[in-house]
Amino acid sequence: MSGIGILAGPYPVDDQLGGIGLRLWEIAQVLADAGHQVTIVAPRPSDFTHPGVTVSSGRPEEVAAASDAVITTDLPDTRVLLTAYEHGTILVAENAPPIEHLHFGSFAGPNAEDLYRDTVARWRLQLLLSDHLLVRSEAERASTLGALVAAGRMSAAHHRAGADLAGLVSLVPIGYNQHSLHKADEEVPREDAACEVLWNGGVWDYCHPAPVLHALAADRTSNFRLRLLYAPPPERLEPLLALAAELGLEERVLLPIGPVAHRARDGWVKAARAVVITGGRTAENMTCHRLRLRDAALYRLPVVVDDYGATGDLVAALGIGPVIDPTYPQALAAALRHAVDGTERERYLAALDRARSPLRGRFALERHLAPLLGLLESGHRAPDRTDRRHQDNIHTLLTQYPGLREQAPDLI
């Protein structure tokens, strides 16, 4: 048994958590079930409980220094990373290249280039300091291995430890644990939440439901309703409502009357017939698996998704829903019909049953966390931790960017 700190950064782990907070909570449960004592450091207190897991709003530096191992989100506070590294703590980081960040409003100002260089430097430091990296998709694993080579981190020592390099990088896909699966299977759908199509995440400029509205308007044979599980901020909601009014869909675009608590989420999502995700043709969508895929498998809902990259590739490979170019309303409308009540629906549901297998399924966190659990049990740090050239690379980066020892600018 070891003490593990999970640093949630700005992401809450309570009844108003989002996708990243939920992923950390479910990973913590699996680690605790394996006998570890886990402390999640979140930005605010929480009443979430699980044997072996504590949610704290304490100081991340103190938890990092006191833990045997620390798990962080991607781009954590570099001051905490350095504290853990200097204390000899095993460092495990979720890793994704800073591509999505370019969509953030903070990168639209006059200092965008300087801010992005700072962000990339912090990501490079994470690559150099971490003993182990977690990735969510095969595309991210490939890009991370390439980044490790470019950063001077790849070595013969890592290859000798295992030709698959699983000691350095492991794939922990978007998924859920058996606690969540058991609870979801027992939950009853809410009668007042019924809809045919569910938009189960946020609304962003690179992932937006506008194509779904055009598809609903183009469909003369169905009267499907689109429910947004979460209300977008006003600057995104107002144009969406204006489009719904223009297309005559005011009564068929359903909005939440208030925040949906995590504990009530199962009933809301299970009331839908299908999940829909329409992203833009961006590098972020091409390389990542979107967190909202979790719901498709957990709640046994076919998912309609764009064909712009890794998410669509995974859905197609698993056969759990239609993959379509969302810029064609008639084609998207046909895909929605297939997922909601078409003859193809039974095929999607059968594929979802295979994907939901507790032992062999794509989405079972217990299965995919096995390499990390092995690392934590061994207590071994990365084989290059004491390598002089590796230490020189770290020193060079810190000299080039002394601000890495200071608090990062707010990005979110």
C-alpha positions as CSV (number, residue, x, y, z in Angstrom):
1,M,0.0,0.0,0.0
2,S,1.2,3.5,-0.8
3,G,0.0,7.1,-0.4
4,I,-1.0,8.6,-3.7
5,G,-1.8,12.3,-4.2
6,I,-4.0,13.2,-7.2
7,L,-3.7,16.9,-8.1
8,A,-7.0,18.1,-9.7
9,G,-5.7,21.6,-10.4
10,P,-8.7,23.9,-11.2
11,Y,-11.2,21.0,-11.6
12,P,-13.7,20.4,-8.8
13,V,-14.4,16.8,-7.6
14,D,-17.9,17.3,-6.2
15,D,-21.5,17.2,-7.3
16,Q,-20.8,19.8,-9.9
17,L,-17.8,18.2,-11.4
18,G,-17.0,18.1,-15.1
19,G,-15.4,15.5,-17.3
20,I,-11.8,15.8,-16.0
21,G,-12.9,15.9,-12.3
22,L,-15.0,12.8,-12.9
23,R,-12.1,11.0,-14.6
24,L,-9.8,11.7,-11.6
25,W,-12.5,10.6,-9.2
26,E,-13.0,7.3,-11.0
27,I,-9.3,6.6,-11.3
28,A,-8.9,7.3,-7.5
29,Q,-11.6,4.8,-6.7
30,V,-9.8,2.1,-8.7
31,L,-6.5,2.9,-7.0
32,A,-8.1,2.8,-3.6
33,D,-9.8,-0.5,-4.4
34,A,-6.3,-1.9,-5.1
35,G,-5.3,-1.0,-1.5
36,H,-3.8,2.5,-1.9
37,Q,-4.6,5.5,0.2
38,V,-5.6,8.3,-2.2
39,T,-5.8,12.0,-1.5
40,I,-7.4,14.2,-4.2
41,V,-6.4,17.9,-4.0
42,A,-9.3,19.8,-5.5
43,P,-10.1,23.6,-5.5
44,R,-13.0,23.3,-3.1
45,P,-14.3,20.9,-0.4
46,S,-16.4,17.9,-1.4
47,D,-18.8,15.5,0.3
48,F,-17.8,12.6,-2.1
49,T,-16.8,9.5,-0.2
50,H,-15.2,6.2,-1.1
51,P,-13.1,3.8,1.1
52,G,-9.5,4.8,0.8
53,V,-10.2,8.1,-0.9
54,T,-10.1,11.6,0.6
55,V,-11.0,14.8,-1.2
56,S,-9.0,17.7,0.2
57,S,-8.8,21.4,-0.6
58,G,-5.4,21.7,1.1
59,R,-2.1,22.8,-0.4
60,P,-0.9,20.7,-3.4
61,E,2.7,21.2,-2.5
62,E,2.2,19.5,0.9
63,V,0.4,16.6,-0.5
64,A,3.0,16.2,-3.3
65,A,5.8,16.1,-0.7
66,A,4.1,13.7,1.6
67,S,2.9,11.2,-1.0
68,D,4.8,8.2,-2.4
69,A,3.4,9.0,-5.9
70,V,1.6,11.9,-7.4
71,I,-0.9,11.9,-10.4
72,T,-1.6,15.2,-12.1
73,T,-3.8,16.5,-14.9
74,D,-2.0,17.7,-18.0
75,L,-0.3,21.0,-17.5
76,P,-0.3,21.0,-13.7
77,D,1.3,23.7,-11.6
78,T,5.0,23.4,-12.4
79,R,5.9,24.5,-8.9
80,V,4.2,21.4,-7.6
81,L,5.9,19.2,-10.2
82,L,9.3,20.5,-9.1
83,T,8.4,20.0,-5.4
84,A,7.5,16.4,-6.0
85,Y,10.5,15.7,-8.2
86,E,12.9,17.2,-5.7
87,H,11.3,15.0,-2.9
88,G,11.8,11.9,-5.0
89,T,8.1,11.3,-5.4
90,I,7.0,9.1,-8.3
91,L,5.4,11.5,-10.8
92,V,2.6,10.3,-13.1
93,A,1.0,12.9,-15.4
94,E,-1.9,12.8,-17.8
95,N,-0.3,14.1,-21.0
96,A,-1.6,15.8,-24.1
97,P,0.2,18.3,-26.3
98,P,-1.1,21.8,-25.7
99,I,-3.2,22.0,-28.9
100,E,-6.7,22.5,-27.4
101,H,-5.4,25.5,-25.4
102,L,-5.1,27.5,-28.6
103,H,-8.9,27.7,-28.7
104,F,-9.0,29.4,-25.3
105,G,-9.9,33.1,-25.2
106,S,-6.7,33.8,-23.3
107,F,-4.7,33.1,-26.5
108,A,-6.6,35.7,-28.5
109,G,-4.9,38.7,-26.9
110,P,-1.7,40.7,-27.9
111,N,0.5,38.5,-25.7
112,A,-0.7,35.2,-27.3
113,E,2.6,34.1,-28.6
114,D,4.5,34.7,-25.4
115,L,1.7,32.9,-23.4
116,Y,1.8,30.0,-25.7
117,R,5.6,29.7,-25.5
118,D,5.2,29.6,-21.7
119,T,2.5,26.9,-21.9
120,V,4.7,24.8,-24.2
121,A,7.6,25.2,-21.8
122,R,5.5,23.9,-18.9
123,W,4.4,20.9,-21.0
124,R,8.0,20.2,-21.9
125,L,8.9,20.3,-18.2
126,Q,6.1,17.8,-17.5
127,L,7.6,15.5,-20.2
128,L,11.0,15.7,-18.6
129,L,10.0,15.3,-14.9
130,S,7.4,12.6,-15.1
131,D,8.2,9.0,-14.4
132,H,5.1,7.8,-16.2
133,L,2.6,9.4,-18.6
134,L,-1.0,8.6,-19.1
135,V,-2.7,9.2,-22.5
136,R,-6.3,8.8,-23.5
137,S,-6.0,7.7,-27.1
138,E,-3.8,5.9,-29.5
139,A,-3.2,9.1,-31.4
140,E,-2.0,10.8,-28.2
141,R,0.2,7.9,-27.4
142,A,1.9,8.2,-30.7
143,S,2.3,12.0,-30.4
144,T,3.6,11.6,-26.8
145,L,6.3,9.0,-27.8
146,G,7.4,11.4,-30.6
147,A,7.5,14.3,-28.2
148,L,9.6,12.3,-25.8
149,V,12.1,11.6,-28.5
150,A,12.2,15.3,-29.5
151,A,12.6,16.3,-25.8
152,G,15.6,14.1,-25.4
153,R,13.8,11.9,-23.0
154,M,13.7,8.6,-25.0
155,S,16.6,6.3,-24.3
156,A,17.9,2.8,-24.6
157,A,17.2,2.4,-20.9
158,H,13.5,2.8,-21.4
159,H,13.6,0.3,-24.3
160,R,15.5,-2.2,-22.2
161,A,12.8,-1.9,-19.5
162,G,10.2,-3.0,-22.1
163,A,10.1,-2.8,-25.8
164,D,6.5,-1.6,-25.7
165,L,7.6,1.4,-23.6
166,A,4.6,0.7,-21.3
167,G,6.8,1.5,-18.3
168,L,6.9,5.1,-19.6
169,V,3.6,5.6,-21.3
170,S,0.3,3.8,-20.8
171,L,-3.1,4.1,-22.6
172,V,-5.9,4.8,-20.1
173,P,-8.8,5.5,-22.5
174,I,-11.9,7.6,-21.8
175,G,-14.0,5.2,-19.6
176,Y,-15.5,4.5,-16.3
177,N,-15.1,2.1,-13.4
178,Q,-17.3,-0.7,-12.2
179,H,-18.8,1.4,-9.4
180,S,-20.1,3.9,-12.0
181,L,-21.3,1.1,-14.3
182,H,-23.3,-0.6,-11.5
183,K,-24.9,2.6,-10.4
184,A,-25.8,3.6,-14.0
185,D,-27.3,0.2,-14.7
186,E,-29.5,0.5,-11.7
187,E,-30.7,4.1,-12.3
188,V,-34.2,4.7,-13.8
189,P,-34.5,7.3,-16.6
190,R,-36.2,10.5,-15.7
191,E,-39.6,10.8,-17.3
192,D,-39.3,14.6,-17.5
193,A,-36.0,14.3,-19.3
194,A,-37.1,12.3,-22.3
195,C,-35.5,13.2,-25.7
196,E,-34.3,11.5,-28.8
197,V,-30.9,13.2,-29.1
198,L,-28.6,14.4,-26.3
199,W,-25.8,16.9,-26.4
200,N,-24.0,15.7,-23.3
201,G,-21.1,18.1,-22.9
202,G,-20.1,21.8,-23.3
203,V,-20.6,24.0,-26.3
204,W,-17.3,25.3,-27.8
205,D,-16.3,26.9,-31.0
206,Y,-14.6,23.6,-32.0
207,C,-17.5,21.4,-30.8
208,H,-20.9,22.9,-31.4
209,P,-24.5,21.6,-31.9
210,A,-25.4,24.0,-34.7
211,P,-25.0,21.2,-37.4
212,V,-27.5,19.1,-35.4
213,L,-30.1,21.9,-35.6
214,H,-29.7,22.1,-39.4
215,A,-30.1,18.3,-39.6
216,L,-33.3,18.4,-37.5
217,A,-34.7,21.1,-39.7
218,A,-33.8,19.1,-42.9
219,D,-35.5,16.0,-41.6
220,R,-39.1,15.9,-42.9
221,T,-39.9,12.4,-41.5
222,S,-39.0,12.8,-37.8
223,N,-39.7,15.2,-35.0
224,F,-36.7,14.5,-32.9
225,R,-35.9,16.7,-29.9
226,L,-32.3,17.8,-29.0
227,R,-31.6,18.2,-25.3
228,L,-28.6,20.2,-24.1
229,L,-27.6,18.6,-20.8
230,Y,-25.7,21.7,-19.7
231,A,-26.6,25.3,-20.5
232,P,-23.8,27.1,-22.5
233,P,-22.6,30.6,-21.4
234,P,-24.8,33.4,-22.8
235,E,-22.3,34.3,-25.6
236,R,-22.8,30.8,-27.0
237,L,-26.4,30.2,-26.0
238,E,-27.9,33.3,-27.6
239,P,-26.6,32.5,-31.2
240,L,-27.8,28.9,-30.7
241,L,-31.3,30.0,-29.7
242,A,-31.4,32.5,-32.6
243,L,-30.5,29.7,-35.0
244,A,-33.2,27.4,-33.5
245,A,-35.8,30.2,-33.9
246,E,-34.7,30.8,-37.5
247,L,-35.1,27.1,-38.3
248,G,-38.4,26.8,-36.5
249,L,-37.0,24.5,-33.8
250,E,-37.8,26.5,-30.7
251,E,-39.9,23.7,-29.2
252,R,-37.5,21.0,-30.1
253,V,-34.3,22.4,-28.5
254,L,-34.5,21.6,-24.8
255,L,-32.4,23.4,-22.2
256,P,-31.8,22.6,-18.6
257,I,-33.7,24.6,-16.1
258,G,-30.7,24.6,-13.8
259,P,-27.4,22.9,-13.1
260,V,-27.5,19.1,-13.4
261,A,-25.9,17.6,-10.3
262,H,-23.5,14.7,-10.9
263,R,-25.6,12.4,-8.7
264,A,-28.7,13.1,-10.8
265,R,-26.9,12.8,-14.1
266,D,-27.6,9.1,-14.7
267,G,-31.3,9.6,-14.9
268,W,-31.0,12.5,-17.2
269,V,-28.7,10.8,-19.7
270,K,-30.6,7.5,-19.7
271,A,-33.7,9.3,-20.8
272,A,-32.1,9.9,-24.2
273,R,-32.1,7.5,-27.2
274,A,-28.7,8.6,-28.6
275,V,-25.8,10.9,-28.0
276,V,-24.5,13.3,-30.7
277,I,-21.1,15.0,-31.0
278,T,-20.4,17.4,-33.9
279,G,-16.9,18.9,-33.7
280,G,-15.0,21.1,-36.1
281,R,-12.2,20.1,-38.4
282,T,-9.5,21.1,-35.9
283,A,-6.2,19.5,-34.8
284,E,-7.6,19.0,-31.3
285,N,-10.5,17.0,-32.6
286,M,-8.3,15.0,-34.9
287,T,-6.0,13.8,-32.1
288,C,-8.2,13.4,-29.0
289,H,-10.9,11.1,-27.8
290,R,-13.6,13.4,-26.4
291,L,-14.6,12.9,-22.8
292,R,-18.3,12.7,-23.6
293,L,-17.7,9.3,-25.3
294,R,-17.9,7.9,-21.8
295,D,-21.6,8.4,-21.7
296,A,-22.3,6.4,-24.9
297,A,-20.8,3.3,-23.4
298,L,-21.8,3.8,-19.8
299,Y,-25.5,4.3,-20.6
300,R,-25.6,2.0,-23.7
301,L,-26.5,4.8,-26.1
302,P,-25.5,4.9,-29.8
303,V,-23.3,7.9,-30.6
304,V,-23.5,10.0,-33.7
305,V,-20.2,11.7,-34.3
306,D,-18.3,13.7,-36.9
307,D,-15.6,12.0,-39.0
308,Y,-12.9,14.5,-38.3
309,G,-10.4,12.4,-36.4
310,A,-9.7,10.1,-33.5
311,T,-13.1,10.2,-31.9
312,G,-14.8,9.2,-35.1
313,D,-12.2,6.6,-35.8
314,L,-12.8,4.9,-32.5
315,V,-16.6,5.0,-32.9
316,A,-16.3,3.4,-36.3
317,A,-13.8,0.8,-35.1
318,L,-16.1,-0.2,-32.3
319,G,-19.2,0.0,-34.4
320,I,-21.2,1.9,-31.7
321,G,-22.7,4.5,-33.9
322,P,-22.7,6.3,-37.3
323,V,-19.8,8.5,-38.3
324,I,-20.7,11.3,-40.6
325,D,-19.6,14.6,-42.1
326,P,-21.8,17.0,-40.1
327,T,-21.6,19.7,-42.9
328,Y,-24.3,17.7,-44.8
329,P,-27.6,18.1,-43.0
330,Q,-29.5,15.4,-44.8
331,A,-26.7,12.8,-44.2
332,L,-26.5,13.9,-40.5
333,A,-30.3,13.6,-40.2
334,A,-30.2,10.1,-41.6
335,A,-27.5,9.2,-39.1
336,L,-29.6,10.4,-36.3
337,R,-32.6,8.3,-37.5
338,H,-30.3,5.2,-37.6
339,A,-29.1,5.8,-34.0
340,V,-32.5,6.7,-32.5
341,D,-34.9,4.2,-34.1
342,G,-33.6,2.8,-37.3
343,T,-32.8,-0.8,-38.1
344,E,-29.1,-0.1,-37.5
345,R,-29.8,0.7,-33.9
346,E,-29.8,-2.9,-32.8
347,R,-26.4,-3.4,-34.4
348,Y,-25.0,-0.4,-32.5
349,L,-26.5,-1.7,-29.2
350,A,-24.8,-5.1,-29.7
351,A,-21.5,-3.4,-30.3
352,L,-22.0,-1.3,-27.2
353,D,-22.6,-4.5,-25.2
354,R,-19.2,-5.8,-26.4
355,A,-17.5,-2.5,-25.7
356,R,-19.0,-2.4,-22.1
357,S,-17.5,-5.8,-21.1
358,P,-16.1,-5.4,-17.6
359,L,-13.1,-7.6,-18.3
360,R,-12.3,-7.0,-22.0
361,G,-14.2,-3.8,-22.8
362,R,-12.6,-0.7,-24.2
363,F,-14.0,1.5,-21.5
364,A,-13.2,-0.5,-18.3
365,L,-10.8,1.6,-16.3
366,E,-9.8,-1.3,-14.1
367,R,-8.4,-3.1,-17.1
368,H,-6.4,-0.1,-18.5
369,L,-5.0,1.0,-15.1
370,A,-3.2,-2.3,-14.6
371,P,0.2,-1.0,-15.9
372,L,0.0,2.0,-13.6
373,L,-0.9,-0.2,-10.6
374,G,2.1,-2.4,-11.4
375,L,4.3,0.7,-11.4
376,L,2.9,2.0,-8.1
377,E,3.4,-1.5,-6.5
378,S,7.0,-1.7,-7.7
379,G,7.8,1.8,-6.4
380,H,10.3,2.2,-9.3
381,R,11.0,5.6,-10.7
382,A,12.0,6.1,-14.4
383,P,15.3,4.5,-15.2
384,D,16.8,7.8,-16.5
385,R,16.0,9.8,-13.3
386,T,19.7,9.9,-12.3
387,D,21.1,10.1,-15.8
388,R,23.4,13.1,-16.1
389,R,22.2,14.1,-19.6
390,H,18.6,14.0,-18.5
391,Q,19.3,16.2,-15.5
392,D,21.2,18.6,-17.8
393,N,18.1,18.8,-20.1
394,I,16.0,19.8,-17.1
395,H,18.5,22.4,-15.9
396,T,18.7,23.9,-19.4
397,L,14.9,24.2,-19.7
398,L,14.7,25.8,-16.2
399,T,17.5,28.2,-17.1
400,Q,15.9,29.1,-20.4
401,Y,12.4,29.6,-18.7
402,P,13.0,30.7,-15.1
403,G,9.3,31.5,-14.8
404,L,8.6,27.7,-14.6
405,R,9.4,28.0,-10.9
406,E,6.6,30.6,-10.6
407,Q,2.8,30.4,-10.9
408,A,1.6,30.0,-14.4
409,P,-0.8,32.5,-16.0
410,D,-4.5,31.6,-15.9
411,L,-5.5,29.9,-19.1
412,I,-9.1,28.8,-18.3
